[in-house]
Amino acid sequence: MQEVIAARGINFAYTRVPVLENISFTVQSGDYVGLIGPNGGGKTTLLKVLLGLEKAKGEVRLFGTPLAHFTDWHKIGYLAQKSPVAQSRFPISAEEVVLMGLPSSHALRVTRAEIREVYDAMQKTRTREYAGRIFNDLSIGQQQRVLLARALVSKPQLLILDEPSTALDAKSREMFFDLLGELNTHFHTTILLITHDTGEVGKYISKFMYVDKNLVFFGTKEEFCHSEEVARKLGPFAQHTIDHLHNQHGHCPLGATCQECRHG
Amino acid sequence: MVEFLSYGFVQRGLLAGSLVAVSCALLGVFLVLKRLSLIGDGMSHVCLTGVAVALLTSTGPVYMSIPVVMLSSLGIMKLTQKFKIYGDAAIGIVSAAGLSVGLLLTALAGGFNTDLLGYLFGSILTVTTGETWLCVGLLVTVAGGVLAFYRLLVATCFDEAFAHTRGIPTQLVNTILVLITSVAVVLSFKVVGIFLISALIIIPPVSALLVSRTFKQVLWLASGFGVGSVWAGVYASFVLNIPSGAAIILINLCFLFACYVGSKKVRRD
């Protein structure tokens, strides 16, 4: 298995207030990692550090290359928590936004191959019908789906997503997580996803990472659900997450091995 | 009109003014969308330091101001990046520093004189041939840069964080944008004066953004508004015997008002 993300001894502070302390972990190719934790626990900051958007102490390697020397950015798709433009007058169409996800080979001209890739990505996120509309005229949910198309257009091997489903309605959310699951299952795309939606995403996620300034837990879903240590450390949150996983699907995602079900 | 255009100094002024107006408009579109437009205002105040040093040392104000303003703009960038000071606060600090040092040096140079007043309020008809060539160089750099790095610039303006994850050196892009703006600001003080430079950077792009549907349309329209305002302003100044800098900016404000009314009408329809 290829090492996709390796973080060693990550420490980060905003004006001397520590946000991340001594975080080390490795994400392997094909992993679908749910990054969870309380608000202000440093989840978004951790993603920014991994992408080089914030400078931190420690070492980050992407696809085996130190972050400072990493150039294969087309291998990574990123979707931030907030839509990038709050101002209402940025005159750019949805398809031009998706085009930004491709490494630009020409300054002005857009090639037919690029247009094809843009429309393919928009088809996947069901945004093809908005292609020609001004991005800021779309609803927040529609914008989020266009931005997901931008993250997918370069056919990335690693997707880094920061609470991508918050602005989506129930139907779009289901479509969204099904699409991510399909990418992970069929195309072996590695996914690192910040979420509070543990129930809905739970059926796809293979590993959980819990960050609250420190790396409290990183392991498989089975280990997360069954670990007494996790339950002790996380208290009601762990129980809530496990309950959510159970209730959401009507049956236990862990099958006969689940201690919770046996106890039930 | 023909008589007006027959004077060499008018032709030179209109040419330099048009070149600077297009440069400022093109740069202004990116600065306005990046919410950095007030950087022009800060830099224009720093121009006073450059002009005062030039008056004190009897050198050319334009040539003296370019390095001073470039250094100040780098100072603004450093304050925001290194010391995490808000952009508007950093601009305010550097602007105040530039203005106070400029005033101090002006006093040392013997106080306000007609030369200085010309720089404060603009004197487009005194543009020299050398300065006109500088304006040509500026426009070639700005227009060439926009053509060569169009997609990269738009991506950085739209979403800097995502642009970074595409391998675009966003900090370098910002630094180059700000440095070129420094040169544009210095070359603009002959056209509209130190006090009104930022208007030439802000108003044409804002007017264009009100009525445009595409990014390329914004660039074309903003440039058109800039050039139109220079020609109409200089002509109004010639006919009505009013300051050209003020006339240029007032005409820009008329364009802005017309675009605002136009955008409202389009939305209603």
Contacts between the chains, C-beta under 8 A, distances in Angstrom:
chain1	res1	chain2	res2	distance
A	15	B	84	7.1
A	48	B	161	7.7
A	51	B	161	7.8
A	51	B	164	7.1
A	51	B	165	5.4
A	52	B	164	6.8
A	53	B	161	5.4
A	53	B	164	6.0
A	53	B	165	7.8
A	71	B	167	6.0
A	73	B	165	5.8
A	73	B	166	5.3
A	73	B	167	4.1
A	74	B	166	7.8
A	76	B	165	6.1
A	78	B	161	7.7
A	78	B	162	6.1
A	78	B	165	4.5
A	80	B	159	7.7
A	80	B	161	5.9
A	80	B	162	7.0
A	84	B	158	6.0
A	84	B	159	3.5
A	84	B	160	8.0
A	84	B	161	7.3
A	84	B	162	6.7
A	85	B	158	6.2
A	85	B	159	7.2
A	87	B	33	7.4
A	87	B	35	7.8
A	89	B	209	4.6
A	89	B	210	7.2
A	90	B	33	6.2
A	90	B	157	7.8
A	90	B	158	6.4
A	91	B	209	6.8
A	91	B	212	5.1
A	91	B	213	6.0
A	91	B	214	5.6
A	91	B	215	5.3
A	91	B	217	6.9
A	91	B	218	5.6
A	92	B	154	7.0
A	92	B	158	6.4
A	92	B	214	7.8
A	92	B	215	5.8
A	93	B	214	7.5
A	96	B	154	7.7
A	96	B	215	7.7
A	97	B	158	7.1
A	99	B	151	7.7
A	100	B	151	7.5
A	100	B	154	7.7
A	100	B	155	4.6
A	100	B	158	6.8
A	100	B	159	7.4
A	100	B	162	6.9
A	100	B	163	7.5
A	100	B	166	7.1
A	101	B	166	7.4
A	103	B	166	6.5
A	103	B	167	7.3
A	104	B	151	4.3
A	104	B	152	6.5
A	104	B	155	7.8
A	106	B	151	7.7
A	107	B	147	6.3
A	107	B	148	5.3
A	107	B	149	6.3
A	107	B	150	5.1
A	107	B	151	6.1
A	107	B	152	7.8
A	108	B	147	6.7
A	108	B	150	5.3
A	108	B	151	7.5
A	134	B	213	7.0
A	150	B	162	7.3
